[in-house]
Amino acid sequence: MKLVIAIVLALVTGIVVFNLPAPSQQFKSVTVPAEAYEETAKDIARRINDLSPMPPVEHSWIASEVEFAKDTAYAYVIYHDTRNIFRILLEVGQNNQYRTAAAFEPAEASATAGTAKWRLIGGQDLAARLETVKISPN
């Protein structure tokens, strides 16, 4: 019985240790300077299929707007396919890394990108009420 417990503990420890990110791969957020907004928005738009927490119904997502919270590491992204529209809050990290902090859906069924009221469906809206700057990535 002690042998079985020892084996199970060794396996659990091994799984935990091997699943921890390497120190060089840990996420470290960075403030996005205003002069980098356009370049960062274009990078987000190119990578939106990988950044979205859900797959598109059609072929791919299209990022229509990126809204940076001034003097922070946060950017809201509005994106859509031919049937759905969503918004995510990304945290910008070093080396062009991003992680999703929150996800939103339109609060109204007929909402469009320019007039949508958003309902939080996951995560935390860490940039709520901060001053933002809108950038069109296209």
JORA-V533053 format. One line per field, one symbol per residue. ss: DSSP state (@ for helix, = for strand, . for the rest). psi: psi as a letter, one per 30 degrees, with the letter a starting at -180 (. if undefined). A space follows every 50 residues. Layout:
ss=???
psi=???
This chain:
ss=.@@@@@@@@@@@@@@@@@@...@@@...=....@@@@@@@@@@@@@.@@@ @..........========....=======....=========@@@==== ======...........======........====...
psi=eeeeeeeeeeeeeeeeeffkklefgkkjlkkjlefgeeeeeeeeeegeef fkfllleaellkkfkkjkjkhagkkkkkllafflklkljkkkllhhkkkk flkllkfkegklefgkkkkkfkakifgkglklkkkjf.
